[in-house]
Amino acid sequence: MSVLQAIILAIVEGLTEFLPVSSTGHMIITSSLMGIADDSFTKTFTIAIQFGAILSVVVLYWKRFFVTLSFYYKLLVAFIPAAVMGLLFNDYIDALLERVEVVAVTLILGGVLFLFIDKIFKETGEKGKDGVSYPNAFKIGLFQTIAMIPGVSRSAATIIGGLTQGLNKKAAAEFSFFLAVPTMFAATAYKLLKFYQEGNSFGTNEVVLLLVGNVVAFIVAMIAIKSFITFLTKHGFKWFGYYRIILGLLILILFLFGVELSVL
């Protein structure tokens, strides 16, 4: 992997991690087009640079992370379902991650759903950021487990989960960002631990690429989060629905025509 390839992947990660469009689908296309999808370091790199994306949430919403303990308790309650499901079905989830067609189909189905989300929740969504109760948090956490299916998008699942609990669009999106911190941190730390347990290590070049990737992902994610909130409150989910359908169809067409694609 070159520095340029690392920067490109980090930009894609930062742009798509917190948007309801599936970062996995974008990583499939980007890494495959660059011819590095099957490289073992690429797989580790795409996981490790999530730390940069996580940090962007903490920096942007730092006041929320230094307010009350109840904030952390609610995140913990919301995190538990994914943690339990991840431990119980880790091998099955890894098997699904090898299925490019699964990513494509879930992208399309999620996109179709997004075309109607604004109408479905038109008369609901009155709760702001302080309206998340412990039962609300747990139910949103249950929605997050759906995102273990590749292509669903963790952001999409948790935002919809928030809407079902009466949160407005902004509050649902922000709670999705907050929940990403423990979820992504745990998933990333687990994968890196397995990487080292298998006897692997990073050389100087790899360390440099990881530093560059995390910095780029951090900066781009900050911009993406700010822009997403503004766009979502103004335009809703419809355009994300169209985008997901187009991306899913593109992946499916490439797959059906035998183009070599690899899920990271």
KAGI-V287492 format. One line per field, one symbol per residue. ss: DSSP state (A for helix, B for strand, O for the rest). psi: psi as a letter, one per 20 degrees, with the letter a starting at -180 (. if undefined). burial: I if it has 24 or more other ideal C-beta (glycine too) atoms within 12 Angstrom, else O. Layout:
ss: ???
psi: ???
burial: ???
This chain:
ss: OOAAAAAAAAAAAAAAOOOOOOAAAAAAAAAAAOOOOOOAAAAAAAAAOAAAAAAAAAAAOOOAAAOOAAAAAAAAAAAAAAAAAAAAOAAAAAAAOOOAAAAAAAAAAAAAAAAAAAAAOOOOOOBOOOOOOAAAAAAAAAAAAAOOOOOOOAAAAAAAAAAAOOBOAAAAAAAAAAAAAAAAAAAAAAAAAAAAAOOOOOOAAAAAAAAAAAAAAAAAAAAAAAAAAAAAAAAOOAAAAAAAAAAAAAAAAAAAOOOOOOOO
psi: prgghggghhggghhihjqljohghhhggghghikjhiphhgghghghihhggghhggghkhhhileqhhghghhgghhgghgghghhkghgghghiinhhgggghggghgghhhighhgkhjalipahjjorghggghhhhhhhhiiopigogggghghghhhjjqrgghgghhggghhghghgggghgghghghhjjrrprgghgghhggghgghgghhggggghggggghgibighhgggggggghgggggghjjpoqpp.
burial: IOOOIIIIIIIIIIIIIIIIIIIIIIIIIIIIOIOIIOOOIIIIIIIIIIIIIIIIIIOIIOOIOOOOOOIOOIIIIIIIIIIOIIOOOOOOIOOIIOIIIIIIIIIIIIIOIIOOIIOOIOOOIOIOIOIIOOOIIIIIIIIIIIIIIIIIIIIIIIIIIIIIIIIIIIIIIIIIIIIIIIIIIIIIOOIIOOOOOOOOOOOOOIOOIIIIIIIIIIIIIIOIIIOIIOOIOOOIIIOIIOIIIOIIOIIIOIIOOOOOIIII
